[in-house]
Amino acid sequence: MITYDMNMRGGMSKYEYLFQCIRRDIQSGALPPDFRLPSKRSLAEHLMVSVTTVENAYSMLVSEGYLYTKQSSGFFVCRRPLPPPQADEPEEEEASPYRFDFKANRCSLSLFPMNTWTRLMRQVLSRQDPVLLQTVPFNGLYVLRQAIAGYLYEYRGMSVSPGQIVIGAGTEYLYGRLLQLFGPHNVIAIEDPGYKKFADISLSYGTLWDYIPMDSEGIQTDRLKNSRANIVHVSPANHFPTGIVMSPGRRAQLIEWAGELSDRYLIEDDYDSELRFAGQPLPTLFSQDSRRKVIYMNTFSKSMVPSLRISYMVLPQPLMELYRSRLSFYSCSVSSFEQYTLAEFISRGYFERHINRLKRHYRRQKELFLAALGASPLAGVCSVQKSQVGTHLVLHMNTRLSDAEIKRRASELGLHLAMMSDYCRVPSLAHAGQAIINFASIDPEQISLAVRLLEDIFRADIDLKKSS
């Protein structure tokens, strides 16, 4: 019987950890070709996990080509599994060395409907339609773009045609295409604090950028007007890492700024707008803009699984025509198999049900975390910035520790922790002592332990509060 120590998984879900353990043994040859794996029930009993955990791990291994099935016989190692990574190449991400990873902004993989996804993919492949083997259009399969357009109309109030949508392997890939489309003679404004990866991508393309400060309503448009920028990247539905939802007034100012000159555009990153736990979401900038100045971007990597590298952008019609004339020579970077499967997943209503399940799970997870925090001595030395969107919180700590000391102590306790200052162009006292807590990947039953470890970081501040 194959055996793995499930206590070594850290903050990783049981399903994901089991999948990685078996995959590693297949790649290394420890599980040889045609080796018959234990039944789902027997392995679940042996490892003291649920049958569903084993079932999800096996299904993922089948979908990625590591296992095959025989009718009424079980699961077997494929004869030609994917090769192990070479010594001179970085290996795939292994189990986190941290007990709890508050920095990783990833979803719980155990919530992904793997059985449904696998069944849909098998149905797609079983059609044996020659179109599956044909070249994918530069902007993605029409059937997927049509499904996305329908979803955006129904759930985000956006009226777009499939012809305005471009599908690509990740937001970073599409962002790179945009930089090529605009050319190097532009300056892009990026929120400060904000997601630094887009600044790094801009630099790699030789594009200049300006950092624009944030306030409680969003990016400061008065500072934007005095900058060199003619293009702005914003996340109005849920800014990371501050959690600010851009106010209606600030949105109107931003749209007005973009409409003043012909070369001004807004890039709207709507990366996790689906995960709203209360109230109605504000309309997208794209749907509010009548001058066709907004480029809308979103991804399925957050709402589905990170390995599903499918993102999309919606271009205003004039920009789409320019994209078609300048960049349509690029091949679509997402396989037809995945695109057809995702189109089925959306059009049959599975995506909507999956999002609703995620929202219920994360709402409960957030409630558990806030309850554990409220019952903890930490409550006396911190406040929580409230947000109804996304899977992270901002803890404002009343502490004498520097941000560097906080992260060092966290690391010693097995916590991976990021601070607001990590996302600032120039860290300042205004952003000191603000811890970013991504709770998505923390198992609900482990939340109390995670909070107790956070207590240990600020033990001196807690004791000082008690004595005062």
Steps between C-alpha positions, in 0.01 A plus 500: 500500500641841404539726802534875544521705817198729470624702798780637278261688271522831690224735387435300183168320453506121544389443144773723353770350723405141409496592131850648521637202697374244247609712205850532647526122544385442142750750362785350703414144399411389852159410356584320172288490180186284526526495881151452644419757766294406806126544475367836610337355809799293613746789455262737680481262797877448500577873496203585726353747251163516325425302186426833331857615568643194323243524222591862426874422501453201266278703266762773476770243423282350227427838342871591495603169341664326795236230554262304282200288593379153406135413523432342841876461556609830650772757440838430339817701437525608137766329291638829376448749785627854479879511544645616831645852506863528391769579754576837345135610496301626797267235631130558532378657820533256784314489826542827685773499768270718712237375740268774377547710188316830545677649200381250239188643337365169371172320519428174679554231238272258682203718398562454130242263342764269356256222412282739298800653324646157417165376368459805276854467367442133420180591318688759297777255409259215425336697220807440286412816312779603259451861613673404827822453307476818295679826570323714759411855386738766631238633742375160619215268408175673412297262719698602811494870414124470453460330839710771669301777330176345626638468852620863505160623382306301759723546803704817439257704291744528209375497143788371289527294185713183478708687242626740768644223720857369490588181690851429623705290742493727803452869569874563476502366141210725398655797677814446292291501182343829607842655553596397148176644366556837668871515420786635713409870472245490779508533878285269712372603842496230767335521842727546803484279699421244236585182316862548394508227237336727242772759552761227447329387178484860379870542565581184304326652196681832540180681602520776759264520795402732784384401847183684607405503873175352630256644751181358652309546171758349266772638277547875547385660175640841591847345522432312177427826316844634598682184389650403165261205461256452216398142596383389845486149648239474779303236693184692594291203626758386755842658512786281613640527760296780662156343438362841395193503275522809280226752576244599233633856500858388445388271217328789327813715535715223355273450199489876443882516510528222240258675266690828493771385256494247215802300624372445853371159611400315817596137564238355738624189682191324637694199628273377784184707471292178506594447866269764648339394827240772558317764301490563129829562318555842349484508119826444317684798359458335160120508527503862624727628224329641191819618328652152451806569715494200736675165453346234723712208629411194704630150569372153586817416694361650820143372477591155364852361561841668446610236246214601271689780331205658322445874516324741269478867414221700340618777269299800383416450133758752363778334701381155392534603137850626572586177685375295206711693250819507711507190720274234348813318379543375858350155553253450783693367798221279645427150363170431325424212741501728803309774320221265389478353850481844664233609251290198602570570868368856467209444261357206699492703820779317683711814532216691667442217747872477569523874573203478736669213683822701527318799640326291765829336597706819516226694678496233768879486507520876546241488779699228677822699471341821629336308786832340596667840482228661712543234769877539496714743703599635158169685493640744754792604281356490148211608282374339182430693184155385392443381145221303334704384202789259456690263724738722691484729802719785623596492868604841637729414791574728794857380541850619574644247257627602160357326194830316452486373860140388457586296191809352665305387806225363278752296303646357821150384597437342160282780362543659158383857547503808277465859615340796327845658468604210273263637236601866532740680272656671800392357839380765743378520858146536367512139379705351785357221714238390245501123445339350190309183591398274211267248662396307188751217531468454879287198594207611718591253776849654515391862539516505881855366495602756237363784712683370809826510303425857398456577870852378567643757258344788696527348849690801641240744365218288646668485840560875496135560420391278788726678749392850398 
